[in-house]
Amino acid sequence: MDTLDAINLLSDHVIGFMIAVGKAVKPAMPKGGQLALSEVVVQDRFAAAFPRDR
């Protein structure tokens, strides 16, 4: 099973990401600590009610 099948991604949708590239204008803010896993992980998928046409 590939990722698209695992999340029921529609055929006219794509998965993408962006990466920031460059120099810092000012120093980064201090880290605020670790968040609970339940606050940062979202386990969801597209509804299976949409038929896949690919």
Backbone as a ProteinNet text record, in pm:
[ID]
protein_1_A
[PRIMARY]
MDTLDAINLLSDHVIGFMIAVGKAVKPAMPKGGQLALSEVVVQDRFAAAFPRDR
[TERTIARY]
85.9	0	90.5	65	145.4	76.5	144.8	95.1	-38.1	-52.6	-177.3	-295.5	-274.6	-381.9	-410.1	-306.5	-321.2	-407.5	-401.7	-480.3	-598.7	-624.5	-736.1	-727.2	-607.6	-587	-659.2	-732.2	-804.9	-707.3	-747	-656.9	-612.1	-692.4	-652.1	-583.8	-533.9	-460.4	-316.6	-225.6	-86	-34.9	69.6	136.2	259	279.2	393.6	454.2	573.1	637.1	723	762.2	846.2	962.4	1076	1194	1240.1	1261.9	1312.8	1464	1512.9	1655.4	1698.1	1809.6	1859.5	1932.5	1970.3	2041.4	1943.1	1973	1888.5	1906.6	1798.4	1803.7	1839.8	1790.7	1820.9	1828.8	1887.1	1896.7	1758.4	1753.5	1627.4	1583.1	1453	1397.4	1432.3	1442.2	1470.5	1357.1	1393.3	1292.2	1200.4	1074.4	974.9	953.7	1024.9	1004.7	934.5	923.5	864.6	714	642.8	497.2	459.7	343.3	293	267	290.5	269.9	127.6	30.3	-109.5	-138.4	-51.4	-69.6	-10.6	83.3	150.8	122.3	70.4	43	-107.2	-140.8	-280.2	-292.3	-371.7	-392.6	-530.1	-529	-653.5	-632.1	-735.3	-726	-846.9	-839.3	-952.8	-1064.7	-1186.3	-1300.7	-1306.6	-1339.4	-1349.6	-1475	-1562	-1684.6	-1655	-1536.2	-1499.6	-1437.9	-1498.5	-1439.5	-1308.3	-1216.1	-1086.9	-1101.3	-1064	-1079.1	-943.4	-844.2	-714.7	-678
-117.2	0	123.4	215.7	337.8	446.5	556.8	665.6	719.6	733.9	788.4	698.3	569.2	476.5	482.2	498.7	497.8	613.6	729.2	844.3	874	789.2	807.5	942.4	979.6	1107.3	1107.4	1214.5	1224.7	1236.3	1194.1	1189.7	1328.1	1432.3	1566.5	1645	1577	1638	1586.4	1665.7	1624.8	1656.6	1586.7	1613.8	1697.8	1803.8	1890.1	1940.2	1997	2055.4	2172.1	2256.5	2372.2	2373.6	2421.5	2433.6	2578.3	2638.6	2775.8	2773.4	2857.9	2866	3012.1	3035.7	3172.8	3195.9	3320.2	3358.4	3418.5	3400.4	3457.3	3608.4	3681.2	3825.9	3861.3	3779	3796.8	3658.9	3647.2	3515.3	3455.2	3324.7	3254.7	3275	3271.7	3281.8	3154.1	3161.1	3040.3	2938.5	2811	2705.8	2708.2	2680.8	2688.6	2560.1	2456.3	2329.3	2229.8	2109.1	2002.9	1997.3	1983.7	1970.4	1823.5	1799	1662.5	1608.4	1480.6	1418.5	1440.2	1435.7	1454.4	1596.4	1692.7	1830.1	1855.7	1771.6	1797.6	1694.6	1578.9	1474.3	1471.4	1480.6	1471.7	1346.9	1253.8	1132	1141.9	1174	1193.4	1147.4	1136.3	1098.1	1153.4	1156.2	1200.6	1097.5	1144.4	1056.1	952.7	830.9	723.7	738.6	834.1	855.1	910	970.6	1022.1	909.6	875.5	768	811.8	722.2	751.6	724	818.9	801.4	793.6	742.3	726.4	581
0	0	0	-91	-91.8	-8.4	9.2	93.3	43.5	-88.2	-142.3	-109.8	-115.9	-79.4	70	150.2	295.4	345.4	277.5	322.6	231.1	134.7	40.3	-30.9	-75	-143.3	-277	-303.8	-429.2	-545.2	-662.9	-777	-823.7	-796.2	-838.2	-726.3	-623.6	-513.7	-516.6	-463	-452.1	-312.4	-271.7	-145.7	-178	-105.8	-131.2	-1.8	-10.7	105.3	60	155.1	125	223	177.1	261.4	256.3	373.8	378.9	359.8	269.1	240.3	252.6	317.8	328	458.7	480.6	601.8	701.1	829.5	934	940	955	969.9	1114	1207.7	1349.8	1413.2	1530.9	1595.4	1623	1622.8	1648.1	1792.5	1812.8	1948.5	2024.9	2157.1	2233.9	2219.9	2226.1	2214.8	2336	2312.6	2418.5	2495.4	2464.6	2532.5	2443	2488.9	2408.5	2428.8	2318.2	2322.8	2334.6	2387.7	2396.9	2256.8	2236.1	2105.5	2055.4	2144.5	2104.9	2055.5	2088.1	2043	1904.7	1861.3	1734.3	1626.2	1661.4	1563.2	1534.6	1407.9	1366	1280	1323.3	1245.3	1182.3	1054.1	982.3	839.2	766.9	626.5	554.5	423.6	345.9	358.6	359.4	376.8	264.6	300.1	201.8	115.8	150.9	73.8	-65.3	-83.8	-214.9	-297.2	-410.1	-492.4	-554.7	-562.5	-625.9	-774	-855.1	-999	-1068	-998.6	-1064.4	-1074.5
[MASK]
++++++++++++++++++++++++++++++++++++++++++++++++++++++

